[in-house]
Amino acid sequence: MDSFKLEKLVMKSGLGIKATYVEKVLWEDQVVWVKRTVDSKIARHPDLSKACQPLRGHLAEVYGLFGMMGRGEKGAVAKKQKEFIEDVVQGIEIISISTSLNNDEVIGITIAGFKRVMNNKKIVMVTPFIAFDSEEYPLWADVADCYREIEDEAFKYIYERKYAQMELFDFVNEDKEEAGLEIRQ
């Protein structure tokens, strides 16, 4: 997607999104980048939420939540460690990603999320900037792949109207026109 770059995506608690992006447009015989914001109440397709899920493990890794784990353990200890890691990651929810652009190219990402802890309270977690093609974070290539999938799903949401099929859920939005996309420049 050379003409669409996602700058920020916020996963709203009501299943909608708020996205800021730039798109390449032709204006007066010149190609220019235009910044736009979409603030939508329309429920996102599960594929967009699913695309964000792998970032949970990266958020946990950056916070060192796996650092206390033994490496190369076997048997029952390894099984307990795997269960612990799954519990840690399952408790994390990604709430936003922010990118940095340089010469129309995304060069890195910041991930924000939260983890529920005792009494269902939330701890907000934000990574430092993770540069793509960096030695600081050895798993940067996986983060870059996640970003590309998220960007693709966000594009489909905004331009191809890939939304959740609400009729498959227990509730129905009575006023579908009220729940439309609001696009600002």
C-alpha positions as CSV (number, residue, x, y, z in Angstrom):
1,M,0.0,0.0,0.0
2,D,2.2,2.8,-1.3
3,S,-0.6,5.3,-1.1
4,F,-1.8,4.6,2.5
5,K,0.2,4.9,5.7
6,L,-1.3,4.3,9.1
7,E,0.0,6.7,11.7
8,K,-2.1,5.9,14.7
9,L,-4.8,3.4,15.5
10,V,-6.9,3.4,18.7
11,M,-9.1,0.4,19.4
12,K,-12.1,2.0,21.1
13,S,-13.8,0.0,23.9
14,G,-17.1,0.1,22.0
15,L,-15.4,-1.9,19.2
16,G,-15.0,1.1,16.9
17,I,-11.7,2.7,16.0
18,K,-10.1,6.1,15.7
19,A,-7.4,6.1,13.0
20,T,-5.1,8.8,11.8
21,Y,-3.4,8.1,8.4
22,V,-1.9,9.7,5.4
23,E,-2.8,9.0,1.9
24,K,-1.3,9.9,-1.4
25,V,-3.7,12.0,-3.6
26,L,-3.4,13.9,-6.9
27,W,-4.0,17.6,-6.4
28,E,-3.5,20.2,-9.1
29,D,-1.3,17.8,-11.2
30,Q,0.9,17.0,-8.2
31,V,1.0,14.0,-5.9
32,V,0.7,15.1,-2.2
33,W,0.2,13.3,1.1
34,V,-3.0,14.3,2.9
35,K,-3.5,13.5,6.6
36,R,-6.9,12.2,7.6
37,T,-8.6,11.1,10.8
38,V,-11.4,8.5,11.0
39,D,-13.5,8.3,14.2
40,S,-15.9,5.5,13.9
41,K,-18.5,3.8,16.1
42,I,-19.0,1.0,13.7
43,A,-17.8,-2.3,15.2
44,R,-14.4,-3.4,13.8
45,H,-14.1,-6.7,12.0
46,P,-12.6,-9.4,14.2
47,D,-9.7,-9.6,11.8
48,L,-8.5,-6.2,12.8
49,S,-8.6,-7.1,16.5
50,K,-6.8,-10.4,15.6
51,A,-4.1,-8.6,13.7
52,C,-3.2,-6.7,17.0
53,Q,-3.1,-9.8,19.1
54,P,0.6,-10.8,18.4
55,L,1.7,-7.4,19.8
56,R,0.6,-8.5,23.3
57,G,3.6,-10.8,23.5
58,H,5.9,-8.0,22.4
59,L,4.4,-5.7,25.0
60,A,5.0,-8.3,27.7
61,E,8.6,-8.9,26.4
62,V,9.5,-5.2,26.5
63,Y,8.2,-5.0,30.0
64,G,10.4,-8.0,31.0
65,L,7.5,-10.2,32.1
66,F,9.2,-13.2,30.6
67,G,12.7,-12.4,31.9
68,M,12.2,-14.4,35.1
69,M,11.5,-17.5,33.1
70,G,14.2,-20.2,32.9
71,R,15.4,-21.0,29.4
72,G,15.6,-24.6,28.2
73,E,13.5,-26.1,31.0
74,K,11.9,-29.5,30.3
75,G,9.0,-31.6,31.5
76,A,6.6,-30.3,34.1
77,V,8.6,-27.1,34.7
78,A,8.4,-26.2,31.0
79,K,4.7,-26.9,30.9
80,K,4.1,-24.6,33.9
81,Q,6.2,-21.9,32.3
82,K,4.2,-22.2,29.1
83,E,0.9,-21.9,31.0
84,F,2.3,-18.8,32.9
85,I,3.3,-17.1,29.6
86,E,-0.1,-17.8,28.1
87,D,-1.8,-16.4,31.2
88,V,0.4,-13.2,31.1
89,V,-0.2,-12.6,27.4
90,Q,-4.0,-13.4,27.6
91,G,-4.4,-10.7,30.2
92,I,-2.9,-8.0,28.0
93,E,-5.2,-5.9,25.7
94,I,-3.7,-3.7,22.9
95,I,-5.4,-0.3,22.9
96,S,-3.3,1.6,20.3
97,I,-0.3,1.7,18.1
98,S,1.5,4.8,16.9
99,T,4.0,5.0,14.1
100,S,6.8,7.3,13.0
101,L,7.1,8.3,9.4
102,N,10.3,9.3,7.6
103,N,10.1,10.2,3.9
104,D,6.7,8.5,3.6
105,E,8.0,5.3,5.1
106,V,7.0,3.8,8.5
107,I,10.2,3.4,10.4
108,G,8.9,2.1,13.7
109,I,6.1,1.7,16.2
110,T,5.0,2.4,19.8
111,I,2.6,-0.1,21.3
112,A,0.1,0.8,24.1
113,G,-2.0,-1.6,26.1
114,F,-3.1,-2.6,29.5
115,K,-3.0,-5.6,31.7
116,R,-5.7,-6.4,34.2
117,V,-4.3,-7.2,37.7
118,M,-5.8,-7.9,41.1
119,N,-9.4,-6.8,41.6
120,N,-9.7,-6.2,37.9
121,K,-7.7,-3.0,38.0
122,K,-5.7,-2.0,34.9
123,I,-2.0,-1.3,34.5
124,V,-1.3,0.8,31.4
125,M,1.7,-0.4,29.5
126,V,3.5,1.6,26.7
127,T,6.6,0.5,24.9
128,P,9.4,2.8,24.0
129,F,9.7,3.4,20.2
130,I,10.6,0.2,18.5
131,A,12.5,1.0,15.3
132,F,12.2,-1.3,12.4
133,D,15.6,-2.5,11.4
134,S,17.1,-2.0,14.8
135,E,19.4,-4.0,17.0
136,E,17.8,-2.6,20.2
137,Y,14.9,-5.0,20.0
138,P,15.8,-8.3,18.4
139,L,12.2,-9.1,17.5
140,W,11.7,-5.9,15.5
141,A,11.0,-7.8,12.2
142,D,8.0,-9.6,13.8
143,V,6.7,-6.3,15.1
144,A,7.1,-4.8,11.5
145,D,5.1,-7.8,10.1
146,C,2.3,-7.2,12.7
147,Y,2.2,-3.5,11.8
148,R,1.8,-4.3,8.1
149,E,-1.1,-6.7,8.8
150,I,-2.8,-4.1,11.1
151,E,-2.3,-1.4,8.4
152,D,-3.9,-3.7,5.8
153,E,-6.9,-4.5,8.0
154,A,-7.3,-0.8,8.9
155,F,-7.3,0.1,5.2
156,K,-10.0,-2.5,4.6
157,Y,-12.0,-1.1,7.5
158,I,-11.8,2.5,6.2
159,Y,-12.0,2.0,2.4
160,E,-13.6,-1.4,1.8
161,R,-16.0,-1.2,4.7
162,K,-14.8,-4.4,6.3
163,Y,-16.8,-4.2,9.5
164,A,-18.1,-6.7,12.0
165,Q,-21.3,-8.4,11.0
166,M,-23.4,-7.2,13.9
167,E,-26.4,-9.4,13.0
168,L,-24.2,-12.4,14.2
169,F,-24.1,-11.0,17.7
170,D,-26.8,-10.7,20.4
171,F,-27.4,-7.0,19.9
172,V,-28.4,-5.0,16.8
173,N,-27.7,-1.3,16.2
174,E,-31.1,0.2,15.7
175,D,-29.8,3.4,14.0
176,K,-27.1,2.3,11.6
177,E,-26.8,5.7,10.0
178,E,-25.9,7.3,13.4
179,A,-23.0,4.8,13.8
180,G,-21.3,5.9,10.5
181,L,-17.8,7.0,9.8
182,E,-16.7,10.5,10.5
183,I,-13.7,11.5,8.4
184,R,-11.9,14.7,9.1
185,Q,-9.0,16.3,7.2
